[in-house]
Each structure stands twice: as structure tokens, then as C-alpha cells.
Amino acid sequence: MVRVGVIGFGLGGQAFHAPMIRGIEGMELACIVERSKDNARRTYPDVRVARTVEEMLSDESINLVAVTTPNDSHFSYAKTCLEAGRHVVVDKPLTPTMAEAEQLACLAEERGLLFSVYQDRRWDGAFRTIQKLVKEGAVGRITEYEARFDRFRPNPRPGFWREQPDFPAAGVLWDLGPHVLDGALVLFGEPEKLWANAFGQRTMSVIDDSFDVVMFYPNMRATLRAHAIAYAPGPHLVLHGTEGSYIKFQMDPQEDILRSPNCPDGHDWGADWGLEPEDRWGTLSRVDEAPRKIETERGDYRGFYANMRDAIEKGAPLDVTPEQALRVMRAVLLAHKSSREGRVVRWNEPVE
């Protein structure tokens, strides 16, 4: 049994970590660190609640810790848990600086511990479908990839830490950028160059609430976007190639369920979890063929923690490695550098 402690019980802990851990056979949500509120105790009365990380770590049977706190504390909490001999998962973004991220990766390696970043969007049904189409060569040689993470949030949220200009790693490029950047890196590897523009669409924004990023590959571009004001958003994923195109509207349904009162608990998530109805499937249009719907692969964010369990108990390779986490950090920091300096940056140039 992998016994897990979760540090933090905001949106990340409540919707994206605790339910996943509770939904994995062979994994137990053993403790939640919530410093002052009692949300964790009300939600999971059978789970121990600690007020400090040290209190949680006093339980030596806990062998995996998930850090789901605001970005400014990721480094200190992850470092404390690694030094205490625990495997660690950190929510994205890993840390505000590359130096801190590299220090954590080195510390984990020195201690022989597993260290990963929670890239749950790799288990989106739509992304898994794109992976399959790329592998099969369904659109021929790929010339263009686009991923959009659009929302309609026309009003800033006063006091919210992600929207405070002086808060480390604030803004939507830090928040949503790791999702779409990681997706492109998984599909196509490291680009030659990168251009980005992080900006505010809302008149009252004091931090970037939207971004456009272009990753340049030989004979191909990956365009990655997240916009705050998109009432009728465009396609979520687009894949163009020499033999056709694939276009997918609407995002994975898992997040909306996990953030609702219908969030599942325990191991019985239902036979239809992560499945999309046919009217949400993407369309594959191939040269000289009639367009056809492509069934969306099943999505299941629990796959991340199932892999962590297997890596701890069976020595299985990590799906999200420290090297991949550092690669995403480089992409985010280069995107900020490109936006700040108003130029195209090369992948191998200094990030800070």
C-alpha cells in the first residue's frame, strides 16, 4: 500500500489530487495538511488532518507526498519532504526558478527518490487521441499543431494569488502554460526556437491573463494559446498535415465533474468515466476521403497516480520524469523571456 500525504487543500488538492489518490487501488490518502481551515476534515472525515508538514512527516508510513500549495511554497515543501526520505509529486508549475527546480531534481536523484510533476492533462481523452493519430501518421507529415485552453473570465478575481503581480510565478502563462507546452514537447520534442506574447485581455488585469506561444520545428509550428475572454472558443486541438487534418472542439469533461459536487470518491468511478459522447468527438478529414468522426480515447487523470504507485512498488518507469519537468520549466521561462524582450528566442539559450 502506498500511503500518501497531500500538502494543501485548495482547488488542486480538493479536485485534482485527493480524488485521484482515493481512486487508485493500492494507494491510500493517509493525511492532508490544511493549516487553518477544516475543509479537508469535512470532505474526508476518515482521513487524518495535520496542521503542519512536520506533523504529517511524523507518520513514517507515509512514503509519497503531493505538494498542492501556491507556487511560492513548492520548493520549500518539496525540499523538506525529499530530505525526509519521501517520494514527491509537485503540482505545476514546479517552481518559480530553474535553479530551484534543478536543485529538487538533483536532491531526489542523490536520495534515490522518485520526483515528478503532476501533468494530468497527458491523460486527457483528446490529447491521448492526438497522440494516437500522430503515431499512426493519420494526417501524413505534420505541418501544424494548435492547442487552445480558452475560458470566459472577463473579470479579475481580487486577492487571488495567481493574479497578484508581486506573487512568484503568477499569471496564466505560469498557470496554464505548463499544460500546453508539455503537450507539444511530448508530441514533438524540443523546438529549435520559441516566440511568445503574454498579455492582459481584461482592462483591469495587473498580470498576464492570456498568452500566445509559437514553437518552431523544422517544417512545422506548434501554436499554443490560452485566452481569458473567449465566450465562444475555437477548436481545442488542431492537427494539419500533408494528408489531412484533425479538428477537436471542446475540452475534456473530467475537470468540470471533479470541480462539481458530483466529484467521485473511492474506487467506483463508473464504467463511463472519461468517455465522451459522439457529438463531442473530433473530425478527421483526409485527402480524397469524406470527413469522419474519430472516437475520443478514454481520459482518466488517475493514470498519473497509478503510474506513481507502480513506480514505487514495482520499479516501473515514471511517465512524467524529472528531465521532462525541467524541460517544461525551460519552455515556460523562455516564453516569459521572449514576451519580455519582444523577440524569438532559441531553445538552448539561457533562461534566466
N, C-alpha and C positions, 0 to 999 in steps of 0.2 A: 504494500500500500504506500503510495506517495502522498505524504501529508503536506499540505500547502498552507502557507500563511500569506495573506493579502494585506499589503500596506496601503491604506486609503480606501474610502468607501463613497467617493463621489460618483459621477456618471460612469467612469471607467470601471471602477470596482463593482458597482451595482449591476451594470448592464452587460459588460464585456468580459469580465474575469470570473467573478463568483459563479454565475450560472454555468459557464463553460466547465469550470473545475468540478462543480456539483454534477455535471452531466457526463463525466468520464468514469467508466468502470476502472477500479484500481487506483482512484485518486480521491482524496478526502479534503474538503475545506476545513482545516483544523483551527484556524484562528484568523480574525480580522482586526487590524489595527485601526481604530477610529478614535481620534484624540479626545473629542468632546461631545459629539452628538451620539444619539442612540439609535440611528437608522439601522445599523447592522444587527443590533440585538433584536429589533422589532422584525426585521426581514428574516433573520436566521436565528431563532431562539435556541436552536440546538448547537450553535457554533460559539466557541469561546471568543470573547471580545477583549482585546487588550488596549490600553491607553498609550503605550509606548512600544517602540520597536524592541527595546531591550526586554520588556516583559514578554513579548512574543518569542524572542530568541531564547528565553529561558527554558522553553519546551524543546529539548534536544531531539525529539522525534520528528519535528518539522524539518524536512530536507529540501523543500523548494519554496522560494519566496517570490511573490509577484509585487512589483512596485508600481502603483497606480496613482501616485500623488501628482500635484502640479510639477511642471518641468524643472523648477529651480531646486527641487529636493531629490531628483532622480539619482544624481551622482552620489550624494552622501548616504542615502539609504542603501543603494546597491553596493557601495563600497563596504558599509558596515556588515551587510549580510554575507558578502563574499569572504570578508575577513573572519566571519563567524563560521565559515565552512559550509554555507548553504549554496545550492544552485539558485540562480537568479534569472527571472524574467522582468524586463523593464518595458513599460508601455512606451509607445513612440510619442515624441521624439526621444531618442536615447538620452542625450544630454545637450546643454546649450553650446558646448565647445567640443572640437575634435580632440583636444588634449585630454579632456575628462573621459571621453568615450574610449580613446586608446588606452588610458590608464585602467579602466574597468576591464577591457578585453585582456590586457596583459595580466592583471591580477587574477582573473579567472583561470587563465592558462597556467600561471605559476602554481595555483592551488589545486589544479586538476578538477575544476568545477565547470559545470555547464552554464552558459551565459547566452541569453537570447533576447530579442526584441519582439514584442507582440505585433506581428504583421498579419492580423486576422483577415485582411482583405485578399490575401492569397487563396482563401477558402470561400470567396465569393463565387456563386454559381456562374456569373457572367465571365469573370476572369478565368475560371477553370475552362470555360468553353473557348475563350480566346486562345488559351494555351494549347488546347486540343487542335484547333483549326490551324494555328501556326505550325505545330508539329506535323500535321497531315499535309501541309502545303495547300490548303483548300483555296487560297486566293493567289497561288503562284508566288513569285518573288515579291516580297512585301516592300511597298514603296512609302506607305504612310500608316501611322498608328496614332489614334487620338483617344484620350481618356479624359472625361469631364466629371467633376464632382461638384455639380451646381446645386445651390439651395436658394430659397427665397427668405432672406432675413434682412429686411430693409432698415431695421432699427438696431443700433448698437445696444449692447447689454451693459449698463453702468455697473462698475465694480467687478465685472467678470475678469478674472486674472488673465485669460487669454487675449483680452482686448486692452490691456494696460501697456502703454509704450515703454515703461521702465521695467517691465517684468521680463526675466530671462526667457528667451525662445518663445515670445508671444507672437501673435499674428497667425493668419491662416496658412501661410507657406510652411511654418513650423508644424501646424496642426494637421492639415490635410496633405501637404506636400509629401511626407514620407509614404503615404499610401500609393499615390500615383507614380511617384519616382521609383519606388521599389518595384511596382508592376512592370514598368518599362525596362528596368535593369534585369529583372528575372527573365523577361521575354527576349531581350536583345543584347544584354551585356552592357559594358561600359561604352559610352559615346566618345566621339572624338572631341566634340565641343558642346557648349551649352549656352543658351540665352534665356534670360528670364526678366519678367517685369512683375513685381509685387506692388499692389496699389490698393487704394480705397475706393470702392464704388459708392459707399454711403457718405452723404455730405458731412455727417458727424463723426466719421471714423477717425481715430487717432492712431491706428495701426493698420497694416495691410489686412483687408478682408477678402481680397481676391488676388489671383495670380495667373499668369500665362508662362509656361516653360516650354522651350523647344530643345530637344536633344538631337544632335546631328550625328548621323551614322553614314557610312558610305552608301550613297544612292537611296537613302531613306531618312525620314524625320519622324520623331515621336513628339507629338504636341500634347501637353498635359495642362489641364485648366481646372480651376475652382473659382466660381464666382458667387458673390453674396446675393446678387439681385438677378435671379433667373426664374421668373414666375412660371414660364412655360419652357423648361430646359430643353436643350437639344439632345442629340444622341449621347448616351453614356459612354459607349465604346464604338470606335470605327476602325476598320482594318481594310486598307486598299492594297491591291496587288496587281500583278500583270495578268492574272486570270480571273479577277473578280473582286467583289467587296463583301464585307460583312458589317452590318449596322445593328446595334442593340440600343434600344431606348430603355429607360427605367433602370433603377439600381436594385441591387439585391434586397429581397424583402426581410432578411433576418434582423437588420438593425431596428426597424420600426417595431417589430414584435418584442425584441429584447428591451426596448425602452418603454414598453407599454405595461399595463397591469397583467397582461397575458404572458409575461416572461416565464418560460418553463423552469421547473425546479426538479432536481433528481435526474434519473436516467431515462425516464419515459418521455421523450420529446415528440412522439407521434410519428407515424410512418411517412407523413408528407412534409416533415421538416426540411426546409431548404429547397423545396421543389417550387418551380414557377409554373403558373397556368400558361396555356398555349398562347393566349393573347399578349403575353409579355415576352415571348421568345424573340430572338434576333432573326434577321433575314440575311441569307446568303444569296448573292446574285453573282452567278458565274457567266463568263462569256458564252454566248450562244445557248444558254440554258434559261429556263424560266426561274424567276426568284422563288426561293422556298424557305419556309421557317426551319430553323435549327433548334432542336430542343436544348434548353439551357441545362447544363450539368447541375447536379445537386450541389448546393452550397452548404457548408457546415463549419462554422467557426470553431467547433470543438476539435477539429482536426489539429489545430495548433497544440492544444494541451495533450491530446492523445499522443502526438509525437514527442512531447516533453516527457511523458510517462515512459514511453518506450525507450527513449534515450537514457533515462535514469536507470530503469530496471533491466534493460536488455542490451544497452550499448548501441542502440540504433543511431544513425547519423542525424544530426539536427536538420530540420527543414529550413530554419532561419538561423544561420551561423553568425558568429561574431564578425567574421570578414564581410558578410553581406550587410550587417548592421552598420559597419564602418563605411561601406560603400554608399549606403543611403545618406549617412551623415555628410559625406563628401558632396553628394549631389545637392543636398539642401543648402549647405554652406556656399557652394559655388553658385547656386541660384540666387542667394542673397547678394553675393559679390557682384554677379552680373547685373542685377537690378540696381544695386547701389551705384555702380560705376558706369552703367549705361553702355555695356559692350558685351560682345561674345567672349566667353572665357573657355580656355582649353581644359580638358578633363584633368590633366596632370599638373596644373599649376597650383601654387599654394592656395589654401582655402582661407587662412586667417592671417 
